[in-house]
Amino acid sequence: MNSAADPQLIPQLIAQRHDDILLVTINNPPVNALGVDVRRGLLDAIDAAERDPAVAAVLLVGAGRNFIGGADIREFGLPPQEPRLPDVCDRIEASSKLVVAAVHGATLGGGLEMALAAHYRLALPSAKLGLPEVHLGLLPGAGGTQRTPRLIGAGTALELMLSGRHVDAAEALALGLVDRVGTGEDAAAAGLAWVRELLAEGAPVRRTRDAGALADRAAQQGAIDAARATTAKKARGLFSPLKIVDAVQAALDLPFEAGMVRERELFVECLDSPQRAGLVHAFFAERETAKSPETAAARPRPIAKVGVVGGGTMGAGIAVALLDAGLPVTMIERDDAALARGRANVAKVYDSHVAKGRLTAAACEAVLARWSGSTAYDALADADLVIEAVFEEMAVKEAVFAELDRVCKRGAVLATNTSYLDIDRIAAATSRPQDVIGLHFFSPANIMKLLEIVVAAKTAPDVVATAFALARSLRKTPVRAGVCDGFIGNRMLAVYRQAADHVMEDGASPQQIDRAIRAFGYPIGPYEMADLAGNDIGWATRKRRAPTRDPRARYVQIADRLCERGWFGQKTGRGFYLYPDGARTGTPDPEVQAVIDAERVRAGVTPRSFTDEEIVRRYLAAMVNEGANVVHEKIALRPLDVDVTLVHGYGFPRHLGGPMKYADTVGLPNILADIRAFAQEDPLFWRPSPLLVELVERGHDFESLNHPETQTIKQPENAHA
Ligand code: 3H9
């Protein structure tokens, strides 16, 4: 029902008159982000409606699957462009004509802030509303910190902003974020019907800035104080959460206009913080790794039935991940007893959900009904995908794959969950290496987000595409890796763990190293982690690698001495730390210190002291250097693949973006200078990666390899972040 009087807008904004209602549709795929053109168009639309006496109300909707996914994240860090989003929101709120938002799908960040600036809000059942800016190192900066508490109270507003969680339409109604929940999927139709009702009722313009949820000052102050106390404890070095609390405090203390000024100041502080840069890098990197050259070129094979070989911790975790995604799983074990243990390992996970009230007994039964088990490989004859998770030994894996080759139908994808082994060799145990791929899950496999998709020499493109499609249905974060010992993550871990071992033998205690790495932002230090995972795993790997180890290479034997005593970590009650009576947190062990002292004597080391900063510099330099090697050898497609791997599989702090992003922030020349300085003591271990050297010589950074089409020249900063 276009009329001649419709304002001429831009392609991202469609305005249509429906009698006296101006329907404004934001059409900026993929998520209708509020880029500069959309912001300009919205101002024009509101101005046009204001001027036109025939328009009584404006309805804002989004085209496609979402209302608005937020501000355009790609604009952060670039010079700001007028109009600013908070001004657009203010203009909407100030309109003398009724403005209504009908939201569906993602209604996030600036998208929700815009809806809150409208005078009335309707949500369709598909709506997911939230203020997730905290995940990007930001705060809601388009009035969200001022309007939300006025509308729903400081405590609830803070909970939403500090968690960044999405709420559905029903909860949004209960919280008072929206006025009504509509039906169906057509936001324009539902919205138009409601606006007509509002107009018929003579509903007044109603501005959220005037809403009264902050009226009870004492109660509101109590909610803010409580949120500040918890945030101070939980934020672990994150910058924006306390700024969010400050902004809400301003909402309570100041008139709306002054509060908006304060919100802007705090928003800009967050925007300028390195954490914002790190978190935005992580956001885009996580989306980039979900694609691979093969996903663009080939179609995934259909996966309806899956087999898992092995019912141990890993196999059971993988089975749970598959069951959670709604797939039927057939588990293979070598005998009935092992199969019963495998089933019990799976059932344990669901039983604990039932015990915690997260799952009903009936739902648990329904999930387990999709599990079947067998001791005969022939049960896998009709599986579309089989994931092998047996003992980490080449001969064992080869035997499993020979069996799979015998029983599986043509076109079945045959995957190995090996963490280190040569997948080309495993593939060679079959007559169909094109169907073989690595799917490296991380323990616990049903929880950890990372999935390394390891592409072997002969893996077919559609098998790779199938693995990526599987990752999506399992809600994993996939990273494409090439074949080498340890792929991306474990190969790097082996190197930076050695750097830590050198520091330990040279004088630092495991406690100091763990503390330094935690202070850097890791949730757990390397020795605490080793104790948690079990030191026997690393020991087995070191023994396997012993024959190929360079005899001139420095080899710290402390961990081996502990393993020889059976001190494998938490599961044996002691490792690098003591865990009396099943304790989850370790206490320092004088006997471990005695082992370390003895090893120092044996190695002829005179212990020296280290600052925490030096420990971190060595750990990170080793990590970045090996990350550069991994990219150089094309084991990782780009530096951002290394970043996503280390963030999602190894606890690297996400707010630093990943080790390669961190290296760019510190400046690659600084990292290289550190490596060259450390090489004075141990030139074999500290060999600068050829890629790192080349980038420094050309004045480039790792980011330039993430988007080779836009080579960036980096002016390195001096200080370590
Ligand atoms: C903000 O609003 C600040 C304000 O408070 C103040 C300002 C002054 N911008 O995730 P997907 C791209 S901060 C630009 O795969 P899904 C994404 O990169 C913002 N691009 O889809 C990808 O591109 P590509 C607060 C964006 O369906 C494509 O869209 N908002 C944005 O699984 C598809 O993304 C948020 O933090 C954006 N805002 O999930 C929400 N969002 O195809 C962030 C997405 O080239 N976004 N893209 O790889 C999300 O959480 C999810 O993307 C969403 C869709 C749930 C919307």
Residues whose N, C-alpha, C, O or C-beta is under 5 A from the ligand:
A	BS01	3H9	P30 V31 A33 G69 G70 A71 D72 I73 R74 L85 A106 L108 G109 G110 P132 E133 L139 P140 G141 A142 R287
